[in-house]
């Protein structure tokens, strides 16, 4: 095709100078509109097509690809304000994938539809905040993760740029363990999980602290405190058989012919509980994964209730003060509380329940209970405790130094001392026939958890036991079952709501809701 150079002034005041072919603009050229708008670039068949730059009268500039006089393909659009987009265009609009550099310093990279953010993308604010996830209708909508400047991270659902739906807010604060964990990785960051509405956490949510979920109730984003649903306990009881329920971590509910026993319940929903029979609530100690102060409000619904509280010299003052303070909210509470230390006994003679408290290697007590013709043991935190190693200035100890300490004879002697203390405190169980034992299998500190479990099984005649204090590490439980097949034959494996699966080789498993017979 033969091309020639021409300059034209049109009747409407527009002008063109550049290459033509067959009297049509074709090739390189410059077109200037009457209003001052100007295009420099390629033409084809008398139309803007190919690559070129247009200078708008408002100061904006586009450089890139064209088709049928419309921006189409890769290009860059710069506004007079300094805002700039680089990426794909289609049908004369921002469509496809590209990056917008906002005049205020914000940056968005991702998908677009009709000049609106739509699809997957990443938005970074000038102040350092960053969102990665879905957009719709030019707003954060869908699922994504927001990284806040204080170090907090929210991952979950969004609606119109507000947290809305299921999500998790991981807080910036960190709680450091006293000693390194030897079995797996444990997350000690604080986080919130639940459902969000218009930016606020609403209803039942979970505050995760040191790996344990603590149910809390939220109202318009305001934390109303620990969540322990006691209302279900008031429902009509339809099953009066001897059975139990694993409530999570170290919490249990046991229904016997003449009484109901609750151990270390701090979360979740209690099962329907008989009000015509005595209810005894056992609290081994004050640790927040064993005790929730709201448990005392069972007094509102149960007249025949007693609380057996394990204390020691370190917790006696705090626990007694707490009960005195709650007495103002729950009249008569003080008369229903029975404080016991290691070595103490209680005899609820009128209902045939006898309690012996064993000292704990950590805090409070363990409980050996005779009730309903059965002997029941709840260990609390009575297991081989780890030895904490800390520096005088509170700083972390170098790994090589820690290794030398752990390989030293002095460290071995201290660890053996802890094991001897555990053996001493559990001596009252020697030769005792126990129908159901609730025993800790803590996965965090080397073999301390499994060794504690095996010691219990070796000294007492335990018909059935259920592991507790697992910190949700059910894979560790499965490893124990494989490693100790003989011990597993007496185990009632806790199975909860799909978080873990039944196993073969055990005595039996709880049902999916945690119920079991014994």
C-alpha positions in Angstrom: 0.0 0.0 0.0 1.4 3.3 -1.1 1.5 6.0 1.7 2.0 9.7 1.5 2.3 12.5 3.9 -0.7 14.9 4.1 -2.0 17.8 6.2 -5.7 18.3 6.5 -8.0 20.8 8.2 -11.6 19.5 8.5 -14.8 21.4 8.3 -15.5 20.9 12.0 -12.2 22.6 12.9 -10.2 19.4 13.6 -6.9 18.9 11.9 -4.6 16.0 10.9 -1.1 15.7 9.7 0.6 12.4 8.9 0.5 9.4 6.7 -2.4 8.6 4.5 -3.4 5.9 2.0 -6.3 6.1 -0.5 -7.3 9.4 1.1 -7.6 7.8 4.6 -5.5 8.3 7.7 -3.1 5.3 7.7 0.2 4.9 9.5 1.8 7.5 11.8 0.1 10.8 12.4 -1.2 13.5 14.7 -4.8 14.4 15.1 -5.9 17.6 16.9 -9.4 18.3 17.8 -10.9 21.7 17.7 -11.2 21.7 21.6 -7.4 21.1 21.9 -7.4 17.4 22.5 -4.5 15.8 20.6 -3.5 12.3 19.5 -0.1 11.2 18.3 0.4 7.6 17.0 -0.9 5.0 14.6 -3.9 5.1 12.4 -5.6 2.4 10.2 -8.5 2.7 7.8 -9.0 6.4 8.8 -9.3 5.4 12.5 -7.1 5.5 15.6 -5.7 2.0 15.8 -2.4 0.5 17.0 -0.2 2.3 19.4 -0.3 6.0 20.3 -0.7 8.8 22.9 -3.7 11.0 23.5 -3.5 14.3 25.4 -6.9 15.3 26.9 -7.9 18.8 27.5 -8.3 18.2 31.3 -4.5 17.3 31.5 -4.9 13.6 31.4 -2.7 11.5 29.1 -3.1 7.9 27.8 -0.3 6.0 26.1 -0.9 2.5 24.8 -2.8 0.3 22.4 -6.0 1.2 20.4 -8.6 -0.5 18.4 -11.5 1.2 16.5 -10.6 4.5 18.3 -11.0 2.9 21.7 -8.3 2.1 24.3 -7.8 -1.6 23.9 -4.8 -3.7 25.1 -1.9 -2.6 27.3 -1.6 1.0 28.2 -0.9 3.7 30.8 -3.4 6.4 31.8 -2.1 9.4 33.8 -4.5 11.9 35.4 -3.6 15.6 35.9 -3.8 14.9 39.7 -0.8 12.5 39.3 -2.9 9.3 39.6 -1.7 6.7 37.2 -2.9 3.4 35.9 -0.8 0.8 34.0 -2.3 -2.3 32.7 -5.1 -3.7 30.4 -7.9 -1.8 28.7 -10.9 -3.1 26.8 -13.8 -1.2 25.1 -12.2 2.1 26.0 -12.3 1.3 29.7 -10.0 -0.1 32.4 -10.7 -3.9 32.1 -8.5 -6.8 32.9 -5.4 -6.7 35.1 -3.4 -3.6 36.1 -2.0 -1.3 38.7 -3.5 1.9 39.9 -1.1 4.4 41.6 -3.3 6.8 43.5 -2.5 10.4 44.0 -2.5 10.0 47.8 0.1 7.3 47.7 -2.1 4.2 47.8 -1.5 1.4 45.2 -3.9 -1.3 43.9 -2.8 -4.2 41.7 -5.3 -6.7 40.5 -8.3 -7.3 38.3 -10.7 -4.6 36.9 -14.1 -4.6 35.3 -15.5 -1.4 33.6 -13.0 0.8 35.5 -13.9 -0.7 38.9 -11.8 -3.1 41.0 -13.4 -6.5 40.6 -11.9 -9.9 41.2 -8.6 -10.7 42.9 -6.3 -7.9 43.9 -4.0 -6.3 46.4 -4.4 -2.8 47.8 -1.7 -1.1 49.8 -2.4 2.1 51.7 0.2 4.9 52.1 0.1 4.3 55.9 1.3 0.7 55.4 -2.0 -1.2 55.6 -2.3 -3.9 53.0 -5.3 -6.0 51.8 -5.0 -9.1 49.6 -8.2 -10.8 48.4 -11.4 -10.2 46.5 -13.0 -7.0 45.3 -16.4 -6.3 43.8 -18.0 -3.1 42.5 -14.8 -1.1 43.3 -14.9 -2.1 47.0 -13.4 -4.8 49.2 -16.0 -7.6 49.0 -15.7 -11.3 49.4 -12.8 -13.1 51.1 -9.4 -11.7 51.9 -6.7 -10.8 54.4 -6.0 -7.3 55.8 -2.6 -6.6 57.3 -2.9 -3.7 59.8 -0.1 -1.3 60.7 -0.1 -2.5 64.4 0.8 -6.0 63.2 -2.7 -7.4 63.5 -4.1 -9.5 60.7 -7.7 -10.2 59.7 -8.5 -13.1 57.4 -12.1 -13.7 56.4 -15.2 -12.4 54.7 -15.9 -8.7 53.8 -18.8 -6.6 52.6 -18.5 -3.1 51.3 -15.0 -2.7 52.9 -16.2 -3.9 56.3 -15.4 -7.2 58.0 -18.7 -9.2 57.5 -19.1 -12.9 57.9 -16.8 -15.6 59.1 -13.3 -14.4 59.9 -10.3 -14.5 62.2 -8.5 -11.4 63.7 -5.0 -12.3 64.8 -3.8 -9.8 67.3 -0.3 -8.3 67.3 0.5 -9.2 70.9 2.6 -12.3 71.4 2.7 -14.5 74.5 6.0 -16.3 74.7 6.3 -19.8 76.1 8.6 -20.3 79.1 10.4 -23.2 77.4 10.6 -24.3 73.8 8.1 -27.0 72.8 9.5 -30.2 71.5 6.5 -31.8 69.8 5.2 -29.7 66.9 4.7 -26.0 66.5 2.4 -24.1 68.9 0.9 -20.8 68.0 1.1 -18.4 71.0 -0.4 -15.4 69.3 -3.7 -14.1 70.4 -6.5 -14.1 67.9 -10.3 -13.7 67.5 -12.5 -16.0 65.4 -16.2 -15.7 64.7 -18.8 -14.0 62.6 -18.5 -10.3 61.7 -21.2 -7.9 60.8 -20.6 -4.4 59.4 -17.0 -4.5 60.7 -17.8 -5.8 64.2 -17.5 -9.2 65.7 -21.0 -10.3 66.7 -22.4 -13.1 68.9 -20.3 -16.1 69.8 -16.6 -15.7 69.0 -13.4 -17.3 70.2 -10.5 -15.6 71.8 -7.5 -17.9 71.2 -4.8 -17.5 73.8 -1.7 -19.8 74.0 -3.4 -22.2 71.6 -6.7 -22.6 73.6 -10.0 -21.2 72.3 -12.0 -19.2 74.9 -15.6 -18.6 73.9 -16.6 -14.9 74.3 -19.8 -13.1 73.5 -19.6 -10.0 71.4 -22.1 -7.2 71.0 -21.4 -4.7 68.2 -17.7 -5.5 68.5 -17.6 -5.1 72.3 -16.3 -8.1 74.1 -18.9 -9.0 76.8 -16.7 -11.7 78.4 -16.2 -15.4 78.6 -18.9 -17.5 76.9 -20.1 -20.5 78.8 -23.6 -21.6 77.9 -25.3 -22.8 81.0 -28.8 -22.6 79.5 -28.7 -26.1 77.9 -28.2 -27.6 81.4 -31.8 -26.5 82.3 -33.4 -28.5 79.5 -35.4 -31.6 80.2 -33.3 -34.7 80.6 -34.4 -37.6 78.4 -31.5 -39.9 78.9 -30.7 -40.8 82.5 -28.1 -43.5 81.8 -24.7 -43.5 83.3 -22.6 -41.6 80.8 -20.2 -38.8 80.3 -19.3 -36.0 77.9 -16.0 -34.5 77.0 -16.4 -30.7 77.0 -12.9 -29.9 75.6 -9.4 -29.5 77.0 -9.9 -30.8 80.6 -13.6 -30.4 81.0 -16.0 -33.3 81.7 -19.7 -33.9 82.5 -20.5 -37.2 84.2 -24.1 -38.4 84.9 -24.4 -41.0 87.7 -27.6 -42.6 89.2 -27.7 -40.3 92.2 -25.6 -37.2 91.2 -24.1 -35.4 88.3 -20.4 -34.4 88.4 -18.8 -31.6 86.4 -15.0 -31.3 86.2 -13.0 -28.2 85.0 -15.7 -26.9 82.7 -14.7 -23.5 81.3 -16.1 -23.5 77.7 -19.0 -24.5 75.5 -22.5 -25.8 76.3 -23.4 -28.1 79.2 -25.7 -31.0 78.4 -29.2 -31.2 79.9 -28.6 -31.9 83.6 -31.1 -33.3 86.1 -32.3 -30.8 88.7 -33.8 -33.4 90.9 -30.4 -34.9 91.8 -27.4 -33.2 93.4 -24.9 -31.5 91.1 -21.2 -31.3 92.2 -18.9 -29.0 90.3 -15.2 -29.8 90.7 -12.6 -27.0 90.0 -9.1 -28.4 90.1 -7.4 -24.9 90.0 -7.5 -21.4 88.6 -5.8 -21.8 85.2 -8.1 -20.3 82.5 -8.2 -23.5 80.5 -9.7 -25.3 83.6 -11.9 -22.6 85.2 -14.5 -20.1 84.2 -16.0 -17.9 86.9 -19.4 -18.1 85.1 -19.7 -21.7 86.2 -20.8 -20.4 89.6 -24.0 -19.1 88.0 -25.3 -22.7 87.9 -26.6 -21.8 91.3 -29.3 -19.8 89.6 -30.9 -23.0 88.3 -29.7 -25.8 90.5 -30.7 -25.8 94.2 -28.8 -29.0 95.0 -25.4 -27.8 93.9 -22.0 -27.8 95.5 -18.6 -26.6 94.3 -15.4 -28.4 95.3 -12.4 -26.2 94.7 -8.8 -27.3 94.7 -6.4 -24.8 96.2 -2.8 -24.6 97.3 -0.7 -21.9 99.0 -0.2 -20.0 95.8 -3.9 -19.8 94.9 -5.8 -20.0 98.2 -5.9 -16.2 98.7 -7.0 -15.4 95.1 -9.8 -18.1 95.0 -11.3 -17.3 98.4 -11.3 -13.5 97.5 -13.0 -14.3 94.2 -15.8 -16.3 95.9 -16.3 -13.5 98.5 -16.6 -11.0 95.7 -19.0 -13.1 93.7 -21.1 -13.7 96.8 -22.5 -10.2 96.2 -23.8 -11.3 92.8 -24.7 -14.8 93.8 -26.1 -14.8 97.3 -25.3 -18.1 99.2 -22.3 -19.0 97.0 -19.9 -19.1 99.9 -22.0 -21.7 101.7 -21.9 -23.9 98.6 -18.1 -23.8 98.1 -15.8 -26.4 99.7 -12.1 -25.6 99.4 -9.7 -28.6 99.6 -5.9 -28.9 99.6 -3.8 -32.0 98.7 -4.5 -34.6 101.3 -8.0 -33.3 102.3 -11.1 -35.4 102.1 -14.8 -34.6 101.8 -17.8 -36.8 102.5 -21.1 -35.9 101.0 -22.7 -38.6 103.1 -26.3 -37.8 102.2 -25.7 -38.5 98.5 -22.9 -41.1 98.8 -20.1 -39.1 97.3 -16.6 -39.1 98.8 -13.7 -37.0 97.6 -10.0 -37.2 98.2 -7.8 -34.4 97.0 -4.3 -35.1 95.8 -1.7 -32.3 95.6 -0.8 -31.1 92.1 2.6 -30.7 90.6 1.4 -27.4 89.1 -1.5 -25.7 90.9 -4.5 -26.7 93.0 -5.4 -30.4 93.3 -6.4 -33.6 91.5 -9.6 -35.4 92.6 -10.3 -39.0 93.5 -14.1 -39.5 93.8 -16.2 -42.4 94.9 -19.8 -41.9 93.7 -22.6 -44.1 92.4 -20.6 -47.3 93.1 -17.8 -46.0 90.8 -14.3 -44.7 91.4 -13.5 -41.7 89.3 -10.2 -39.8 89.0 -9.6 -36.3 87.5 -5.9 -35.4 87.4 -6.2 -31.6 86.9 -2.7 -30.5 86.2 -1.0 -33.4 88.1 1.6 -34.6 85.6 5.4 -34.4 85.1 6.0 -30.6 84.9 8.7 -29.2 82.7 11.5 -27.2 84.2 11.5 -23.6 83.1 14.8 -22.0 82.0 14.9 -18.2 81.9 17.7 -15.6 81.8 18.1 -13.1 84.5 17.4 -10.2 82.2 14.4 -11.8 80.6 16.0 -12.1 77.2 16.0 -15.3 75.1 18.7 -17.8 75.7 20.9 -18.7 72.7 20.2 -22.2 71.3 23.7 -23.3 71.9 23.6 -22.2 75.5 20.2 -23.9 76.0 21.6 -27.1 74.5 24.5 -27.1 77.0 22.2 -26.5 79.9 20.0 -29.4 78.9 22.9 -31.7 78.5 24.3 -30.8 81.9 24.1 -33.2 85.0 22.5 -30.5 87.0 19.6 -30.2 84.5 19.1 -34.0 84.5 19.1 -34.0 88.3 16.4 -31.3 88.4 14.2 -33.1 85.8 14.5 -36.3 87.8 13.5 -34.4 90.8 10.3 -33.3 89.0 9.6 -36.9 88.1 10.1 -38.0 91.7 7.7 -35.3 92.9 5.1 -36.6 90.5 5.6 -40.1 91.7 5.2 -39.0 95.3 2.0 -37.0 94.6 0.4 -39.9 92.7 1.4 -42.6 95.3 -2.2 -42.6 96.9 -3.3 -44.2 93.6 -1.1 -47.3 93.9 -3.2 -50.4 93.5 -6.5 -48.4 93.4 -9.3 -49.7 91.2 -10.5 -46.8 89.1 -13.5 -47.1 86.8 -12.8 -43.9 84.8 -9.7 -41.7 84.8 -9.4 -38.4 83.1 -5.6 -38.1 82.5 -3.5 -35.3 80.9 -1.6 -36.1 77.7 0.1 -32.7 77.2 1.9 -32.7 73.8 4.2 -29.7 74.4 7.1 -30.9 76.5 8.9 -33.8 75.1 8.0 -37.1 76.7 6.5 -35.6 79.9 3.0 -36.0 78.7 3.2 -39.7 77.5 5.4 -40.6 80.5 2.8 -39.2 82.9 0.1 -41.1 81.2 2.0 -44.4 81.3 2.9 -43.9 84.9 -0.8 -43.6 85.8 -1.7 -46.7 83.9 1.1 -48.7 85.6 0.3 -47.8 89.3 -3.5 -47.9 89.3 -6.0 -50.5 88.1 -7.7 -48.3 85.5 -10.6 -49.8 83.6 -11.0 -46.9 81.2 -9.4 -43.5 80.7 -9.9 -40.6 78.5 -7.0 -38.3 77.5 -7.3 -34.6 78.2 -5.2 -31.4 78.1 -4.3 -32.1 74.5 -4.3 -28.4 73.4 -6.3 -29.5 70.3 -3.3 -31.5 69.1 -5.2 -34.6 68.1 -2.4 -35.9 65.8 -0.2 -36.2 68.9 -2.9 -38.4 70.4 -3.0 -40.6 67.3 0.8 -40.9 67.6 0.5 -42.1 71.2 -2.1 -44.7 70.2 0.2 -46.1 67.6 3.3 -46.0 69.9 1.5 -47.5 72.9 -1.0 -50.1 71.6 -1.4 -51.8 75.0 -2.2 -48.5 76.7 -4.7 -47.7 73.9 -6.8 -50.7 74.7 -8.1 -49.0 77.8 -8.6 -45.6 76.1 -11.8 -43.8 75.4 -10.7 -41.6 72.6 -12.2 -38.1 72.5 -13.7 -37.3 69.1 -15.2 -33.8 68.6 -17.3 -32.4 65.8 -15.1 -33.5 63.0 -11.9 -32.0 64.4 -10.5 -35.5 64.7 -11.4 -39.1 63.6 -12.1 -42.3 65.5 -9.2 -44.8 65.8 -9.0 -48.6 65.9 -7.2 -50.3 68.7 -8.8 -48.2 71.5 -11.4 -49.3 74.0 -14.0 -47.1 72.3 -14.4 -43.5 71.0 -16.8 -40.8 72.1 -19.5 -40.0 69.6 -19.1 -36.9 67.5 -20.5 -34.6 70.2 -18.2 -36.0 72.9 -20.5 -38.4 74.7 -19.3 -41.7 76.1 -20.4 -44.6 78.3 -18.4 -45.8 81.3 
